[in-house]
Amino acid sequence: MEIKDRVEEAILAFALGEDEKAESSLLGIVKEAPSSVDALRALSEVSLSMGKVEQAESFCRSALEECPDDLSLMVTLSRILVRKGDKEGAEEAAAKARILGWKEELAEDGTTT
């Protein structure tokens, strides 16, 4: 089974409330493919949901190293930093997310005209 399929399977497990199963599966995927942005993104969300804030931040930052202009990752980082109580860091990440969102909007507007 391909990594993408395994990530989707883990996300389904998470959606069904099987947090530990999702986490275990995603950790295995990240061990095999440490640069899998999809797995890192999902693992950061699962970790945050489980209250493992430091782990969530670590995986989110690893994903951002691979894909620094990813809007959803920047939003996730902001949420993680809010949970940590890092107001300054959360505001910085939120500002970067807004800029990324504007860039996406501008790119979309440019392709439709």
N, C-alpha and C positions, 0 to 999 in steps of 0.2 A: 504494500500500500504506500502511495506517495505521501510525502510530508504534508502537502496541502490537505489531503484527505484526512490524515491523522489529526491535523489541527482542527479541522471542521468537526471531526468526531469528538474531540476534547471539548470544543465549544458547546456542542450539543449536550454533552454530559454536564457541563457547568450550567447550562440553561435549565436542565432537568433537576438541578439542585445537588448534583453529585460532585461537589467541589473537590474532595480529595482525589477522586478518580481523574477529574480534569487536570488537577495540579500534577499528579503523578505522570500522566500521559505527556503533558506539556514539558515537564522536566526531562523526560526521556528524549523528547524530540530536540530540545535545546542542547542536550548532551551530544546528540548525533550531529546536529546542524546549528552550531552556536550563532550563526548569522541569520537565522530564519526570523525575519521581522514579524511575520504573522504569529509565529509561536511565542516570540518574546512579548509582543503586544498582548496576546491572549493571556499569557502567564502573568503579566503585570496586572491585568484586570482581575484575574482569579485571585492573585495574591492580595490585592487591595480588598476585595470582597471578603476574604478570609481574615482580614485584620493584620496581615503580614506586610506592614507598610514599608519597612526597610527593603524587604525582598522585592516588593512591587516597584519601588523606586529604582533598584538596581537593574531589574529587567527592562524597565521603561527606558532608562538611560542607555542601556546596551542597544536597544532597538533604535533609539535616536542617533546613536553613533553610526548605525548602518543607513539610516534614513532621516537625516536632520530636518528635512522640510515636510515631515508628515504631520498634518494638522491634528489628526486624532491622537497621535502620540503626545503632542505638545499639550493638548487638552487633558489627557490622562496624567501627564506629569504635574500639571497645575492642580488637579484634584488630589493627587498623592501628597503634594507639598502642603495643601490646605489641611489634609488629615494629620500631617506631621506637625502642624502649627508654624510652618515656615511661611509667614505671610508675604515677606519680601520676595522669596523665591517663587511662590505661587503667583504673585502679581506679575513678575517678570515672565514666567511661562505663559500666563494668560495673555500678556501683551504680544508675545511672539506668536501665539495661536491666532490672535486677531489679525496680525499682519499676514500670516499664512492664509487665513481665510479670505482676506482682501485680495491677495495675489491669485487665489483660485477663482474668485469672482471675476477679477479682471481678465484672467485667461479665458474663462467661459464666455464673457461678453465679447472678447476679441474674436472668438471662433464662430460666433453666431451672426456677426454682422458682415 
